[in-house]
């Protein structure tokens, strides 16, 4: 369920994100979709890749000055919500679930 929520947040975030990174966003989102599908089939095969990607997302959000600015000022509000919920809350929940 958490992976599905991550996929939904990612799909919502792609159109409001920076168009310069659309290819990277689609690739990352595709990875989460594949991992969610594989998790339904064999969860034990996807645990390590899921953990690695979740950690990369959290570190990427934290290391990006633009993301930090958006999350601290809530400007634009939609981007801030997607970054906080999708990039920290859901990723953190996924880490706790494992």
LINMOJO-V178658 format. One record per residue. N is the residue number from 1. RES is the residue in one small letter. OMEGA is omega in radians with two decimals (NA if undefined). NEAR is the number of other C-alpha atoms within 10 Angstrom. D_CENTER is the distance of its C-alpha to the mean C-alpha in Angstrom with 2 decimals. Layout:
BEGIN
n=<N;N>
res=<RES;RES>
omega=<OMEGA;OMEGA>
near=<NEAR;NEAR>
d_center=<D_CENTER;D_CENTER>
END
This chain:
BEGIN
n=<1;2;3;4;5;6;7;8;9;10;11;12;13;14;15;16;17;18;19;20;21;22;23;24;25;26;27;28;29;30;31;32;33;34;35;36;37;38;39;40;41;42;43;44;45;46;47;48;49;50;51;52;53;54;55;56;57;58;59;60;61;62;63;64;65;66;67;68;69;70;71;72;73;74;75;76;77;78;79;80;81;82;83;84;85;86;87;88;89;90;91;92;93;94;95;96;97;98>
res=<x;x;x;x;x;x;x;x;x;x;x;x;x;x;x;x;x;x;x;x;x;x;x;x;x;x;x;x;x;x;x;x;x;x;x;x;x;x;x;x;x;x;x;x;x;x;x;x;x;x;x;x;x;x;x;x;x;x;x;x;x;x;x;x;x;x;x;x;x;x;x;x;x;x;x;x;x;x;x;x;x;x;x;x;x;x;x;x;x;x;x;x;x;x;x;x;x;x>
omega=<-3.13;3.10;3.10;3.10;3.09;3.12;-3.13;3.12;3.12;3.11;3.09;-3.07;-3.09;-3.11;-3.10;-3.13;3.14;-3.13;3.14;-3.08;-3.08;3.14;3.11;-3.13;3.13;3.12;3.13;3.13;3.10;3.10;3.11;3.11;3.12;-3.14;3.09;3.12;3.13;3.14;3.09;-3.10;-3.11;-3.09;-3.06;3.12;-3.04;-3.07;-3.10;3.10;3.12;3.13;-3.12;-3.13;3.12;3.12;3.11;3.12;-3.14;3.13;3.13;3.10;-3.11;-3.08;-3.09;3.11;3.13;3.11;3.11;3.12;3.14;-3.10;-3.12;-3.14;-3.06;3.13;-0.03;-3.02;-3.13;3.11;-3.13;-3.14;3.13;-3.13;-3.10;-3.10;-3.09;-3.03;-3.11;-3.05;-3.11;3.11;3.10;3.08;3.13;3.12;3.13;-3.13;-3.12;NA>
near=<8;15;19;14;15;24;21;14;19;23;16;15;20;19;12;13;16;10;11;8;10;14;11;12;19;14;11;15;20;15;16;21;18;12;21;21;15;14;16;9;11;11;14;9;12;17;15;12;13;22;16;11;15;21;17;14;18;18;13;13;18;15;11;10;11;11;17;16;12;18;20;11;11;14;12;11;12;14;20;21;17;22;23;20;16;22;24;19;15;18;25;17;12;18;16;8;8;9>
d_center=<13.87;10.72;9.20;10.75;9.38;5.67;7.39;9.43;7.25;5.89;9.62;10.75;9.09;10.52;14.07;13.95;12.44;14.89;16.78;17.48;14.04;13.89;14.66;11.93;9.30;11.21;11.55;7.99;7.62;11.05;10.33;8.13;11.05;13.60;12.47;12.52;15.92;17.15;16.34;18.71;21.27;21.16;18.76;20.44;19.64;15.86;15.56;15.80;13.43;10.71;11.63;11.78;8.41;6.96;9.71;9.21;5.86;7.96;10.97;9.94;9.23;12.44;14.42;14.09;17.09;16.09;12.86;15.15;17.74;15.73;14.56;18.14;20.03;17.97;19.15;17.99;17.17;14.76;12.50;12.88;12.05;8.76;7.89;9.56;8.69;4.97;4.79;7.94;9.55;7.67;6.65;10.29;11.67;10.61;12.35;15.26;15.63;16.32>
END
